[in-house]
Amino acid sequence: MLRYLLALGLALAGAPSLAQSHADACQNLLPRSLSDALARAYPGYRTPLETDNAPDDIEYNRDHGGSGCLGVGIGELTGEGKQDYVIGLTARKGRGGRVVIAMPRKGGWHFQDLRSGSEATRFLQYVEVVEAGRFDRPGSVTTPLQPGERAGLVCPHPAARVGTVEASATVYCYQEGRWLSVIVAD
């Protein structure tokens, strides 16, 4: 009997855990070809993980219908009928981040860097895809417009929204072959 229990104990110790591990929501959203291309193009950064953001922010996202991933948004951003990705990359060293839009092209991916306003604090950064529509700069924002920035714009297809949790955000809309932006209230 003792030999049987010992054999059973050893078998169970070597077996995979019966409890299912939680798969990362961000990693599940990215195709392997995209993850590989990002690693080559941005060696100082890695693809986002769900845990790059605060637990309260992840929970809020889930409670409002999200996946829990604040680092990946997917949608037809360019109006070309293909799924594009807005991605909040995480610095391999330090607390920084970087936002890129990944657009599928024949034979690979094309990347466009975006400003997020939270490059120094990736854990506060979020990205998402928002529905087509009109976006206007709040009157409380008085900084001069930057190149490519507008006081308001109408986006005929989904747009990328990037920002800092509980702060302002910027909406990026692809029009006439370039990315235009507008600061919006969060």
NUMI-365209 format. One record per residue (C-alpha): residue number from 0; residue in three letters; y negated, x negated, z negated. Coordinates in Angstrom, 3 decimals, always signed. Example, Ala and Ser with C-alpha at 12.3 -4.5 7.8 and 13.67 -1.06 7.14 Angstrom:
(0; ALA; (+4.500; -12.300; -7.800))
(1; SER; (+1.060; -13.670; -7.140))
//
This chain:
(0; MET; (+0.000; +0.000; +0.000))
(1; LEU; (-2.398; -2.785; -0.916))
(2; ARG; (-1.666; -4.499; +2.405))
(3; TYR; (-2.454; -1.196; +4.241))
(4; LEU; (-5.791; -0.752; +2.437))
(5; LEU; (-6.718; -4.356; +3.089))
(6; ALA; (-5.907; -3.994; +6.808))
(7; LEU; (-7.887; -0.710; +6.975))
(8; GLY; (-10.874; -2.343; +5.247))
(9; LEU; (-10.870; -5.258; +7.671))
(10; ALA; (-10.588; -2.938; +10.657))
(11; LEU; (-13.532; -0.845; +9.499))
(12; ALA; (-15.625; -3.922; +8.722))
(13; GLY; (-15.186; -5.153; +12.284))
(14; ALA; (-15.790; -1.740; +13.883))
(15; PRO; (-19.211; -0.696; +15.171))
(16; SER; (-21.258; +1.345; +12.756))
(17; LEU; (-20.423; +5.026; +12.756))
(18; ALA; (-24.092; +5.871; +12.232))
(19; GLN; (-26.003; +5.946; +15.482))
(20; SER; (-28.781; +3.423; +15.728))
(21; HIS; (-32.210; +4.703; +16.705))
(22; ALA; (-33.008; +3.646; +20.270))
(23; ASP; (-36.603; +2.526; +20.779))
(24; ALA; (-38.628; +5.260; +22.488))
(25; CYS; (-40.815; +2.792; +24.420))
(26; GLN; (-37.997; +0.645; +25.754))
(27; ASN; (-36.158; +3.747; +26.958))
(28; LEU; (-39.139; +4.664; +29.181))
(29; LEU; (-39.325; +1.437; +31.188))
(30; PRO; (-37.067; +0.635; +34.156))
(31; ARG; (-35.394; -2.781; +33.909))
(32; SER; (-37.090; -3.992; +37.104))
(33; LEU; (-40.491; -3.212; +35.557))
(34; SER; (-39.691; -4.909; +32.226))
(35; ASP; (-38.530; -8.015; +34.092))
(36; ALA; (-41.626; -8.084; +36.323))
(37; LEU; (-43.930; -7.697; +33.292))
(38; ALA; (-42.195; -10.597; +31.513))
(39; ARG; (-42.822; -12.822; +34.546))
(40; ALA; (-46.431; -11.705; +35.101))
(41; TYR; (-47.497; -11.728; +31.419))
(42; PRO; (-45.445; -14.405; +29.612))
(43; GLY; (-47.662; -14.294; +26.501))
(44; TYR; (-46.887; -10.588; +26.020))
(45; ARG; (-43.852; -8.375; +25.631))
(46; THR; (-43.223; -4.764; +26.507))
(47; PRO; (-44.175; -2.329; +23.746))
(48; LEU; (-41.948; -1.116; +20.966))
(49; GLU; (-42.336; +2.163; +19.151))
(50; THR; (-42.899; +0.193; +15.934))
(51; ASP; (-45.950; -1.605; +17.357))
(52; ASN; (-47.939; +1.338; +16.004))
(53; ALA; (-48.298; +2.691; +12.475))
(54; PRO; (-45.591; +5.105; +11.227))
(55; ASP; (-48.192; +7.864; +10.666))
(56; ASP; (-49.407; +7.552; +14.266))
(57; ILE; (-45.839; +7.633; +15.594))
(58; GLU; (-45.086; +10.735; +13.510))
(59; TYR; (-48.297; +12.439; +14.678))
(60; ASN; (-47.335; +11.735; +18.290))
(61; ARG; (-43.868; +13.236; +17.784))
(62; ASP; (-45.250; +16.259; +15.934))
(63; HIS; (-47.436; +16.963; +18.984))
(64; GLY; (-44.656; +16.786; +21.559))
(65; GLY; (-44.628; +13.051; +22.261))
(66; SER; (-41.724; +10.636; +22.269))
(67; GLY; (-43.098; +8.504; +19.432))
(68; CYS; (-44.094; +5.777; +21.875))
(69; LEU; (-47.829; +5.113; +21.966))
(70; GLY; (-47.392; +2.156; +24.318))
(71; VAL; (-46.160; +3.779; +27.559))
(72; GLY; (-47.478; +6.612; +29.720))
(73; ILE; (-45.902; +7.754; +32.990))
(74; GLY; (-47.438; +9.801; +35.794))
(75; GLU; (-48.575; +9.893; +39.389))
(76; LEU; (-51.827; +8.042; +38.736))
(77; THR; (-52.712; +6.921; +42.262))
(78; GLY; (-52.008; +10.133; +44.157))
(79; GLU; (-49.412; +8.342; +46.311))
(80; GLY; (-46.476; +10.460; +45.127))
(81; LYS; (-44.886; +7.692; +43.021))
(82; GLN; (-44.474; +7.341; +39.260))
(83; ASP; (-46.951; +4.834; +37.885))
(84; TYR; (-46.912; +3.416; +34.351))
(85; VAL; (-49.734; +2.672; +31.925))
(86; ILE; (-48.426; +0.132; +29.423))
(87; GLY; (-49.808; -1.305; +26.195))
(88; LEU; (-48.329; -4.796; +26.101))
(89; THR; (-48.007; -6.594; +22.753))
(90; ALA; (-48.947; -10.251; +22.247))
(91; ARG; (-45.977; -12.454; +21.393))
(92; LYS; (-48.202; -14.268; +18.866))
(93; GLY; (-50.808; -12.587; +16.714))
(94; ARG; (-51.848; -8.940; +16.654))
(95; GLY; (-53.340; -8.617; +20.133))
(96; GLY; (-52.571; -6.335; +23.014))
(97; ARG; (-53.292; -5.810; +26.677))
(98; VAL; (-53.180; -2.706; +28.864))
(99; VAL; (-51.881; -2.750; +32.423))
(100; ILE; (-51.101; -0.128; +34.991))
(101; ALA; (-47.905; -0.812; +36.897))
(102; MET; (-47.685; +0.664; +40.369))
(103; PRO; (-44.451; +0.482; +42.377))
(104; ARG; (-44.808; -1.292; +45.690))
(105; LYS; (-42.275; -2.143; +48.340))
(106; GLY; (-40.203; -4.984; +46.936))
(107; GLY; (-41.671; -4.938; +43.436))
(108; TRP; (-44.596; -3.978; +41.252))
(109; HIS; (-48.382; -4.345; +41.432))
(110; PHE; (-50.310; -4.670; +38.150))
(111; GLN; (-53.882; -3.716; +37.306))
(112; ASP; (-55.393; -4.895; +34.001))
(113; LEU; (-57.516; -2.402; +32.067))
(114; ARG; (-59.856; -2.738; +29.098))
(115; SER; (-58.684; -0.830; +26.036))
(116; GLY; (-61.304; -1.684; +23.433))
(117; SER; (-58.505; -2.631; +21.040))
(118; GLU; (-57.219; -5.849; +22.582))
(119; ALA; (-57.395; -7.590; +19.185))
(120; THR; (-55.454; -4.910; +17.308))
(121; ARG; (-52.424; -3.710; +19.284))
(122; PHE; (-51.148; -1.613; +16.346))
(123; LEU; (-54.195; +0.679; +16.763))
(124; GLN; (-53.974; +0.845; +20.566))
(125; TYR; (-52.492; +3.776; +22.441))
(126; VAL; (-51.999; +4.708; +26.075))
(127; GLU; (-51.174; +8.030; +27.673))
(128; VAL; (-51.341; +9.941; +30.928))
(129; VAL; (-53.683; +12.938; +30.934))
(130; GLU; (-53.911; +15.837; +33.353))
(131; ALA; (-56.284; +15.856; +36.304))
(132; GLY; (-59.741; +17.211; +35.561))
(133; ARG; (-63.325; +16.428; +34.664))
(134; PHE; (-64.116; +13.699; +32.161))
(135; ASP; (-67.590; +13.134; +30.727))
(136; ARG; (-69.127; +10.461; +28.551))
(137; PRO; (-70.358; +11.857; +25.220))
(138; GLY; (-74.109; +11.759; +24.675))
(139; SER; (-73.559; +9.697; +21.533))
(140; VAL; (-72.410; +6.724; +23.640))
(141; THR; (-75.584; +4.862; +24.556))
(142; THR; (-74.272; +1.519; +25.822))
(143; PRO; (-75.158; +0.668; +29.428))
(144; LEU; (-72.566; +1.548; +32.072))
(145; GLN; (-70.336; -1.345; +33.092))
(146; PRO; (-69.171; -2.018; +36.681))
(147; GLY; (-66.754; +0.744; +37.711))
(148; GLU; (-67.781; +2.907; +34.748))
(149; ARG; (-69.265; +6.359; +35.260))
(150; ALA; (-71.084; +8.844; +33.018))
(151; GLY; (-68.664; +11.454; +34.308))
(152; LEU; (-66.023; +11.843; +36.954))
(153; VAL; (-63.575; +14.339; +38.370))
(154; CYS; (-60.074; +13.006; +38.751))
(155; PRO; (-57.982; +14.976; +41.303))
(156; HIS; (-54.672; +13.684; +39.878))
(157; PRO; (-53.428; +12.516; +36.461))
(158; ALA; (-55.375; +9.695; +34.834))
(159; ALA; (-54.686; +6.905; +32.339))
(160; ARG; (-56.253; +7.248; +28.904))
(161; VAL; (-56.383; +4.131; +26.733))
(162; GLY; (-57.995; +3.699; +23.390))
(163; THR; (-57.940; +3.038; +19.709))
(164; VAL; (-56.393; +5.550; +17.311))
(165; GLU; (-59.121; +7.729; +15.725))
(166; ALA; (-61.850; +6.103; +17.824))
(167; SER; (-63.198; +6.342; +21.353))
(168; ALA; (-61.037; +6.069; +24.431))
(169; THR; (-61.525; +5.343; +28.110))
(170; VAL; (-60.088; +7.386; +30.954))
(171; TYR; (-59.208; +5.486; +34.133))
(172; CYS; (-58.976; +7.368; +37.405))
(173; TYR; (-57.839; +5.920; +40.721))
(174; GLN; (-60.243; +6.904; +43.494))
(175; GLU; (-60.953; +5.390; +46.892))
(176; GLY; (-58.642; +2.442; +46.271))
(177; ARG; (-60.101; +1.399; +42.899))
(178; TRP; (-60.045; +2.300; +39.212))
(179; LEU; (-63.117; +4.103; +37.916))
(180; SER; (-63.584; +4.740; +34.212))
(181; VAL; (-65.454; +6.894; +31.743))
(182; ILE; (-65.657; +6.585; +27.947))
(183; VAL; (-64.539; +9.811; +26.306))
(184; ALA; (-64.491; +11.045; +22.716))
(185; ASP; (-61.167; +10.858; +20.887))
//
